């Protein structure tokens, strides 16, 4: 059976992003975004989703991290959509909860072709982890859903430590995405009564 992989690059006047993804990987990754906290989160996602992931990104981080974080979300969304190809035989849905010490995150997603994000993650405004503004994670996921066509619900009912909260989010996201992209031998064609996703 062929592996499902894709590579997408995006260059603007603000950023350069290149992502290679193998949905049928083993969790190997090489992530270099110039933002160590985001590198850590994407590495966790790949490991727990069992995706092989290569990310290289650079941007105008001397201005702000926003452009680079958002563009990584855009390119990851496009790469996931391209790797999933025609969505034939996909499980389509994924749901996973991950505890991280005092925090817990639940991620539910649907390869629906209808981008939508619910992001209920209780983080203090202007919270920084080293020099990374954690509010940018919502921008990352907004960009991801728009460019992947995925409906994504991220809910954190409780948690205190911002690092623990976001680590749980990315691990749960990796696991839920892995569930959704698995092939179901009983599914013939696209998993929708419309015949298209």
RODO-2510 file (C-alpha; in nm, 4 decimals, decimal comma):
residues 197
     n   res          X          Y          Z
     1     x     0,0000     0,0000     0,0000
     2     x     0,1382     0,3398    -0,0973
     3     x     0,2254     0,5829     0,1750
     4     x     0,0441     0,9153     0,1752
     5     x     0,2908     1,1983     0,1777
     6     x     0,3067     1,5536     0,0526
     7     x     0,5340     1,8523     0,0476
     8     x     0,4271     2,2168     0,0315
     9     x     0,6306     2,5379     0,0269
    10     x     0,5152     2,8950     0,0707
    11     x     0,7240     3,2079     0,0245
    12     x     0,6028     3,5601     0,0904
    13     x     0,7759     3,8891     0,1633
    14     x     0,7361     3,8013     0,5327
    15     x     0,8059     3,4278     0,5596
    16     x     0,9478     3,1140     0,4005
    17     x     0,7873     2,7860     0,5073
    18     x     0,8433     2,4329     0,3798
    19     x     0,6680     2,1263     0,5208
    20     x     0,6945     1,7606     0,4280
    21     x     0,4473     1,5170     0,5862
    22     x     0,3968     1,1408     0,5712
    23     x     0,0616     1,0402     0,7194
    24     x     0,1766     0,6760     0,7348
    25     x     0,4981     0,7472     0,9206
    26     x     0,6364     0,6451     1,2586
    27     x     0,6587     0,9774     1,4418
    28     x     0,9999     1,0932     1,3213
    29     x     1,0383     1,4688     1,2911
    30     x     1,2758     1,7524     1,2182
    31     x     1,1231     2,0876     1,3100
    32     x     1,3084     2,4187     1,2811
    33     x     1,0863     2,7260     1,2941
    34     x     1,3214     2,9636     1,4834
    35     x     1,0651     2,9466     1,7688
    36     x     1,1694     2,6748     2,0157
    37     x     0,8306     2,6490     2,1871
    38     x     0,6475     2,5932     1,8566
    39     x     0,9177     2,3444     1,7522
    40     x     0,8432     2,1519     2,0713
    41     x     0,4659     2,1529     2,0088
    42     x     0,4953     2,0360     1,6465
    43     x     0,7422     1,7646     1,7464
    44     x     0,4928     1,6398     2,0074
    45     x     0,2131     1,6412     1,7484
    46     x     0,4210     1,4331     1,5050
    47     x     0,5368     1,1854     1,7705
    48     x     0,1911     1,1200     1,9124
    49     x     0,0205     1,1249     1,5721
    50     x     0,2894     0,8942     1,4318
    51     x     0,3474     1,1288     1,1391
    52     x     0,6859     1,1813     0,9780
    53     x     0,7187     1,5574     0,9672
    54     x     0,9803     1,7990     0,8419
    55     x     0,9253     2,1706     0,8982
    56     x     1,1627     2,4522     0,8094
    57     x     1,0450     2,8080     0,8558
    58     x     1,1838     3,1533     0,8915
    59     x     1,0198     3,4909     0,8930
    60     x     1,0180     3,8453     1,0185
    61     x     1,0271     3,7374     1,3824
    62     x     1,2117     4,0570     1,4693
    63     x     0,8751     4,2281     1,4067
    64     x     0,6494     3,9646     1,5611
    65     x     0,6034     3,5860     1,5586
    66     x     0,2493     3,6216     1,4193
    67     x     0,3278     3,6015     1,0461
    68     x     0,5481     3,2956     1,0816
    69     x     0,3111     3,1067     1,3141
    70     x     0,0133     3,1764     1,0892
    71     x     0,1994     3,0767     0,7723
    72     x     0,3137     2,7502     0,9312
    73     x    -0,0542     2,6793     1,0061
    74     x    -0,1434     2,7588     0,6432
    75     x     0,1241     2,5293     0,5013
    76     x     0,0524     2,2457     0,7454
    77     x    -0,3164     2,2633     0,6515
    78     x    -0,2347     2,2495     0,2797
    79     x     0,0096     1,9630     0,3360
    80     x    -0,2423     1,7547     0,5321
    81     x    -0,5083     1,8115     0,2651
    82     x    -0,2663     1,7175    -0,0132
    83     x    -0,1425     1,4048     0,1694
    84     x    -0,5001     1,2860     0,2360
    85     x    -0,5571     1,3117    -0,1411
    86     x    -0,9120     1,2184    -0,2425
    87     x    -1,0105     1,1009     0,1107
    88     x    -1,1069     0,7578    -0,0209
    89     x    -1,1507     0,5086     0,2644
    90     x    -1,0628     0,7524     0,5436
    91     x    -1,2108     0,7046     0,8875
    92     x    -1,2841     1,0788     0,8585
    93     x    -1,3436     1,1506     1,2305
    94     x    -1,0995     1,1615     1,5187
    95     x    -1,1434     1,2268     1,8905
    96     x    -0,8847     1,2114     2,1636
    97     x    -0,8330     1,3377     2,5191
    98     x    -0,4905     1,3813     2,6716
    99     x    -0,4142     1,4632     3,0356
   100     x    -0,0990     1,6551     3,1208
   101     x    -0,0592     1,6788     3,4961
   102     x    -0,3304     1,9235     3,6163
   103     x    -0,4570     1,9932     3,2624
   104     x    -0,6608     1,7967     3,0134
   105     x    -0,7362     1,8661     2,6475
   106     x    -0,9921     1,7115     2,4168
   107     x    -0,9693     1,7401     2,0395
   108     x    -1,2458     1,6330     1,7998
   109     x    -1,2120     1,6721     1,4254
   110     x    -1,3831     1,5926     1,0985
   111     x    -1,2354     1,5828     0,7469
   112     x    -1,5576     1,7472     0,6352
   113     x    -1,4322     1,9888     0,3715
   114     x    -1,5928     2,2594     0,5886
   115     x    -1,3286     2,4558     0,7806
   116     x    -1,4432     2,5529     1,1271
   117     x    -1,2627     2,6065     1,4541
   118     x    -1,3902     2,5970     1,8108
   119     x    -1,1039     2,6911     2,0419
   120     x    -1,1999     2,6862     2,4089
   121     x    -0,8607     2,7017     2,5743
   122     x    -0,8408     2,8998     2,9014
   123     x    -0,5111     3,0869     2,8856
   124     x    -0,4348     3,4212     3,0489
   125     x    -0,4237     3,7120     2,8013
   126     x    -0,0728     3,8137     2,6982
   127     x     0,0714     3,4996     2,8568
   128     x     0,4261     3,4338     2,7387
   129     x     0,6249     3,1107     2,7456
   130     x     0,9749     3,2502     2,7245
   131     x     0,9288     3,4899     2,4316
   132     x     0,6376     3,3063     2,2672
   133     x     0,2891     3,4603     2,2976
   134     x     0,0549     3,1664     2,3586
   135     x    -0,2372     3,3528     2,1950
   136     x    -0,0679     3,2763     1,8626
   137     x    -0,1604     2,9085     1,8936
   138     x    -0,5223     2,9955     1,8170
   139     x    -0,4020     3,1805     1,5045
   140     x    -0,2057     2,8703     1,4043
   141     x    -0,5152     2,6507     1,4292
   142     x    -0,7351     2,9067     1,2479
   143     x    -0,4953     2,9023     0,9550
   144     x    -0,4740     2,5228     0,9676
   145     x    -0,8494     2,4621     0,9454
   146     x    -0,9028     2,7101     0,6621
   147     x    -0,6343     2,5459     0,4491
   148     x    -0,7065     2,1817     0,5391
   149     x    -1,0866     2,1978     0,5194
   150     x    -1,1109     2,0330     0,8609
   151     x    -1,3694     2,1040     1,1296
   152     x    -1,1714     2,1202     1,4541
   153     x    -1,2930     2,1484     1,8128
   154     x    -1,0318     2,2023     2,0835
   155     x    -1,1616     2,2082     2,4393
   156     x    -0,9683     2,2377     2,7628
   157     x    -1,2139     2,2077     3,0553
   158     x    -0,9470     2,2825     3,3125
   159     x    -0,5769     2,3458     3,3525
   160     x    -0,3431     2,5967     3,5131
   161     x     0,0030     2,5740     3,3606
   162     x     0,0028     2,7183     3,0035
   163     x     0,2789     2,4817     2,8905
   164     x     0,0882     2,1785     3,0204
   165     x    -0,2342     2,3000     2,8592
   166     x    -0,0805     2,3476     2,5154
   167     x     0,1226     2,0285     2,5350
   168     x    -0,1991     1,8377     2,6013
   169     x    -0,3646     2,0196     2,3074
   170     x    -0,0934     1,9282     2,0567
   171     x    -0,0690     1,5668     2,1721
   172     x    -0,4473     1,5263     2,1497
   173     x    -0,4479     1,6981     1,8096
   174     x    -0,1863     1,4554     1,6786
   175     x    -0,3787     1,1530     1,8065
   176     x    -0,7155     1,2745     1,6764
   177     x    -0,5693     1,3557     1,3349
   178     x    -0,4080     1,0121     1,3233
   179     x    -0,7455     0,8484     1,3943
   180     x    -0,9180     1,0513     1,1236
   181     x    -0,6664     0,9712     0,8483
   182     x    -0,6582     0,5966     0,9141
   183     x    -0,7925     0,3823     0,6341
   184     x    -1,1081     0,1862     0,7155
   185     x    -1,1230    -0,1371     0,5145
   186     x    -1,5053    -0,1358     0,5397
   187     x    -1,5390     0,2106     0,3863
   188     x    -1,5839     0,2081     0,0120
   189     x    -1,5076     0,5409    -0,1502
   190     x    -1,5482     0,8676     0,0372
   191     x    -1,7049     0,8423     0,3854
   192     x    -2,0019     1,0685     0,3091
   193     x    -2,3549     1,0154     0,1770
   194     x    -2,2864     1,3097    -0,0546
   195     x    -2,0138     1,1104    -0,2270
   196     x    -1,7712     1,3989    -0,1807
   197     x    -1,5852     1,5709     0,1016
***
